[in-house]
Amino acid sequence: MAENLNNNTENDEAEEVKEASVEVAEEIDEALTNVSDDNDENDDETAEAEKKEGKIVDDILEIIESTLITVFVVIMIFTYLLHPVTVSGPSMNNNLFSGDRLFMTTVYGGLHYGDIIIINNDFSYLLDDEGKVVKHNIDHSDYKECLIKRIIAEPGQTIDIDPEKEEVIVDGKVLNEPYIRQTINSMPFRAFDYPVTVPEGYYFVMGDNRRESADSRHPDIGLIKKDQIYGKALVRYAPVKDFKFLKFKEK
């Protein structure tokens, strides 16, 4: 009888131990499940944060790239295409005034009548008695400087100036010059005996303010060699109120 009681007691104890073990195992499993869920949530949050950080970095890199490209393009434009120029003197009145700021381009096609050009007047080119170009040294001249003038006659054209009739004639045609301030009524300096045929590679230029312009009529300026031309004026950008494109269209 005692053995049966002992056996029953042992069985009961074993059953209780077993039940307790099952409960402990279930609690551990539940705890592990909760930890796993928490880790999954943390992993999701970390991944989302990393994704946002990655997007921010990509946006910053894209902005930097766009800025660098823009700066590069601007540098290229102002190095090879556009150059600022400041007008000095009254020779181009009433179209350009002293202090006006222009953009000139060094990249252009052919130069033609009416184009405004910027010139490096390092030498004067005149014609001898046979019509051949001769170089005239102007080291001590007041006109050894950068000039801005308008093309009046191109290579191969013949130009004549009649101060009595106050006319400029190119290839036998009296020019209609809406851009000039005043006509020519005298020849205070004379670089050529007119008419003159402009040699290949050279241009005849004049200022718009004819009575106050030293230009191809002056022996210290003479014909303009193509190599002397810095560039072609495109636009006046300052003063802003006087913004103007400088392309001339012959009517």
C-alpha positions as CSV (number, residue, x, y, z in Angstrom):
1,M,0.0,0.0,0.0
2,A,2.8,2.3,0.9
3,E,4.6,1.5,-2.4
4,N,1.4,2.4,-4.3
5,L,1.1,5.8,-2.5
6,N,4.8,6.4,-3.2
7,N,4.4,5.5,-6.8
8,N,1.3,7.7,-7.1
9,T,3.1,10.5,-5.4
10,E,6.1,10.2,-7.7
11,N,3.8,10.0,-10.7
12,D,2.0,13.2,-9.5
13,E,5.3,14.9,-9.0
14,A,6.6,13.8,-12.4
15,E,3.4,15.0,-14.0
16,E,3.7,18.4,-12.2
17,V,7.3,18.7,-13.3
18,K,6.3,17.8,-16.8
19,E,3.5,20.4,-16.8
20,A,5.8,23.0,-15.3
21,S,8.4,22.2,-18.0
22,V,5.8,22.6,-20.7
23,E,4.7,25.9,-19.3
24,V,8.3,27.1,-19.0
25,A,9.0,26.0,-22.6
26,E,5.9,27.8,-23.8
27,E,6.9,31.0,-22.0
28,I,10.4,30.8,-23.4
29,D,9.0,30.2,-26.9
30,E,6.7,33.1,-26.5
31,A,9.5,35.3,-25.2
32,L,11.7,34.3,-28.2
33,T,8.8,35.0,-30.5
34,N,8.4,38.5,-29.0
35,V,12.1,39.1,-29.3
36,S,12.1,38.0,-32.9
37,D,9.1,40.3,-33.7
38,D,11.0,43.2,-31.9
39,N,14.1,42.4,-34.0
40,D,12.1,42.4,-37.2
41,E,10.5,45.7,-36.3
42,N,14.0,47.2,-35.5
43,D,15.4,45.8,-38.7
44,D,12.5,47.4,-40.7
45,E,13.1,50.7,-39.0
46,T,16.8,50.5,-39.6
47,A,16.3,49.6,-43.2
48,E,13.9,52.5,-43.6
49,A,16.3,54.9,-42.0
50,E,19.1,53.7,-44.2
51,K,16.9,54.1,-47.2
52,K,16.1,57.7,-46.3
53,E,19.8,58.5,-45.6
54,G,20.7,57.0,-49.0
55,K,18.1,59.1,-50.7
56,I,19.3,62.3,-49.0
57,V,22.9,61.5,-50.0
58,D,21.8,60.8,-53.6
59,D,19.9,64.1,-53.7
60,I,22.9,66.0,-52.4
61,L,25.2,64.4,-54.9
62,E,22.8,65.2,-57.7
63,I,22.7,68.9,-56.6
64,I,26.5,69.0,-56.5
65,E,26.8,67.4,-59.9
66,S,24.3,69.8,-61.4
67,T,26.0,72.8,-59.8
68,L,29.4,71.7,-61.1
69,I,28.1,71.2,-64.6
70,T,26.4,74.6,-64.5
71,V,29.6,76.3,-63.3
72,F,31.6,74.4,-66.0
73,V,29.3,75.5,-68.7
74,V,29.3,79.2,-67.5
75,I,33.2,79.1,-67.4
76,M,33.3,77.7,-71.0
77,I,30.9,80.3,-72.2
78,F,32.8,83.2,-70.8
79,T,36.1,81.8,-71.8
80,Y,35.5,80.8,-75.4
81,L,32.2,82.4,-76.4
82,L,31.3,85.7,-74.6
83,H,33.6,88.4,-73.3
84,P,32.6,91.6,-71.5
85,V,33.7,94.9,-73.1
86,T,33.4,98.4,-71.8
87,V,32.9,101.3,-74.3
88,S,35.2,104.3,-74.0
89,G,34.8,107.5,-75.9
90,P,32.1,109.1,-78.1
91,S,32.9,107.6,-81.5
92,M,29.9,105.3,-81.6
93,N,27.3,107.8,-80.4
94,N,24.3,107.7,-80.6
95,N,24.2,103.9,-80.6
96,L,26.9,103.2,-77.9
97,F,28.0,105.5,-75.2
98,S,31.1,105.7,-73.0
99,G,30.6,103.4,-70.1
100,D,28.2,101.0,-71.9
101,R,29.0,97.3,-71.3
102,L,28.8,94.8,-74.1
103,F,29.2,91.2,-74.7
104,M,31.4,90.3,-77.6
105,T,31.9,86.9,-79.1
106,T,35.1,85.4,-80.5
107,V,33.1,82.7,-82.2
108,Y,31.4,83.9,-85.3
109,G,31.0,83.3,-89.0
110,G,31.9,85.9,-91.7
111,L,32.0,89.5,-90.8
112,H,29.8,91.8,-92.9
113,Y,28.7,95.4,-93.5
114,G,27.1,96.8,-90.4
115,D,28.8,94.5,-87.9
116,I,30.3,96.2,-84.8
117,I,33.7,94.8,-84.0
118,I,36.3,95.2,-81.3
119,I,39.8,95.8,-82.7
120,N,43.4,95.5,-81.4
121,N,45.0,98.5,-83.1
122,D,48.6,97.4,-82.8
123,F,49.6,98.5,-86.3
124,S,48.1,100.6,-89.1
125,Y,47.8,99.1,-92.5
126,L,47.9,101.6,-95.5
127,L,48.3,101.3,-99.2
128,D,51.3,102.3,-101.3
129,D,51.1,103.9,-104.8
130,E,50.6,100.5,-106.3
131,G,47.8,99.6,-104.1
132,K,49.8,97.1,-102.0
133,V,49.3,96.9,-98.2
134,V,52.1,98.5,-96.2
135,K,52.5,98.3,-92.4
136,H,52.7,101.6,-90.6
137,N,54.2,101.7,-87.1
138,I,52.1,103.6,-84.6
139,D,54.0,103.0,-81.4
140,H,53.8,106.7,-80.5
141,S,50.2,107.2,-81.6
142,D,47.3,108.0,-79.3
143,Y,45.3,105.4,-81.2
144,K,47.4,102.4,-80.3
145,E,44.6,100.9,-78.3
146,C,41.5,98.7,-78.4
147,L,38.9,100.2,-80.7
148,I,35.2,99.6,-81.4
149,K,34.0,100.5,-84.9
150,R,31.5,99.4,-87.5
151,I,32.4,97.6,-90.7
152,I,31.6,99.7,-93.7
153,A,33.4,97.9,-96.5
154,E,34.4,94.2,-96.8
155,P,37.3,92.6,-98.6
156,G,37.1,93.2,-102.3
157,Q,34.7,96.1,-102.1
158,T,35.5,99.6,-103.3
159,I,34.7,102.5,-101.0
160,D,34.5,106.2,-101.8
161,I,33.9,109.2,-99.5
162,D,32.4,112.4,-100.8
163,P,32.6,115.1,-98.0
164,E,30.9,117.7,-100.2
165,K,27.8,115.6,-100.7
166,E,28.4,114.1,-97.2
167,E,28.1,110.6,-98.7
168,V,29.8,107.2,-98.3
169,I,29.6,105.1,-101.4
170,V,30.4,101.4,-101.5
171,D,30.6,99.6,-104.9
172,G,29.0,102.6,-106.5
173,K,26.0,102.6,-104.1
174,V,25.4,105.5,-101.7
175,L,24.9,103.8,-98.3
176,N,21.7,104.4,-96.3
177,E,23.1,104.7,-92.8
178,P,20.4,105.0,-90.2
179,Y,22.9,104.3,-87.4
180,I,25.1,107.4,-87.8
181,R,24.9,110.5,-85.6
182,Q,26.2,112.9,-88.2
183,T,27.3,112.8,-91.9
184,I,30.8,113.5,-93.1
185,N,31.3,117.2,-94.0
186,S,35.1,117.4,-94.0
187,M,38.3,115.2,-94.2
188,P,40.6,116.5,-91.4
189,F,42.9,113.5,-91.8
190,R,43.4,111.4,-94.9
191,A,44.8,107.9,-94.9
192,F,43.9,107.1,-98.6
193,D,43.2,108.7,-101.9
194,Y,39.6,107.6,-102.7
195,P,38.1,105.5,-104.1
196,V,39.9,102.6,-102.4
197,T,39.4,98.9,-103.1
198,V,39.8,96.9,-99.8
199,P,42.3,94.1,-100.1
200,E,41.5,90.5,-99.2
201,G,41.9,89.9,-95.5
202,Y,41.2,93.5,-94.5
203,Y,38.1,95.7,-93.6
204,F,37.3,99.4,-93.8
205,V,35.7,100.6,-90.5
206,M,34.1,103.8,-89.3
207,G,32.5,105.1,-86.1
208,D,28.8,106.0,-86.0
209,N,29.7,109.5,-84.7
210,R,31.4,110.4,-88.0
211,R,32.7,113.9,-87.0
212,E,34.2,112.7,-83.7
213,S,35.6,109.3,-84.8
214,A,39.2,108.3,-85.6
215,D,38.7,105.2,-87.8
216,S,40.0,103.8,-91.2
217,R,40.1,107.4,-92.5
218,H,42.9,108.1,-90.1
219,P,46.5,107.1,-91.1
220,D,47.1,105.8,-87.5
221,I,44.3,103.3,-88.0
222,G,43.8,102.6,-91.7
223,L,42.6,99.2,-92.9
224,I,41.8,96.6,-90.2
225,K,43.5,93.3,-90.7
226,K,41.4,90.3,-89.9
227,D,43.9,89.1,-87.3
228,Q,43.4,92.4,-85.4
229,I,39.8,91.7,-84.7
230,Y,39.2,90.5,-81.2
231,G,35.5,89.8,-81.7
232,K,32.1,90.9,-82.8
233,A,29.8,92.8,-80.5
234,L,26.5,91.0,-79.8
235,V,24.5,92.8,-77.1
236,R,24.6,95.8,-74.8
237,Y,23.7,94.5,-71.3
238,A,24.4,97.5,-69.2
239,P,22.9,99.9,-68.4
240,V,20.0,97.4,-68.0
241,K,17.4,100.0,-69.2
242,D,19.3,100.3,-72.5
243,F,19.6,96.6,-73.1
244,K,20.0,96.1,-76.9
245,F,21.0,93.5,-79.4
246,L,23.5,94.9,-81.8
247,K,22.8,93.0,-84.9
248,F,22.4,95.3,-87.9
249,K,19.8,94.5,-90.6
250,E,20.2,96.4,-93.8
251,K,16.9,97.8,-95.1
